[in-house]
Amino acid sequence: MTAKEKLRERIEALTEEEASETLRLLDLRSDPVIAAFRDAPIDDEPWSEEDEAAAAEGRADVAGGRTVPLDEALREQG
């Protein structure tokens, strides 16, 4: 059985809701934003001590409850 035949067989077994979701996922393949992320080069810049210090500061803020929900921050920015 070919790959297309197997695919047709599986498609026939999908519910209408599953078929709609499958179509949505297939359509994402041609979305230019998704393609840009998919095809972007791997970030090969080394992690610096400054990066680690900033990340540690952020983790400490989260652990200490010193964060603001996104919707609140957006409201504050106007």
Protein Blocks (a to p, Z undefined) as FASTA:
>chain_A
ZZklmmmmmmmmpcfklmmmmmmmmmmmmpmklmmmmmpccdfbdcdfklmmmmmmmmmm
mmnopacdfklmmmmnZZ
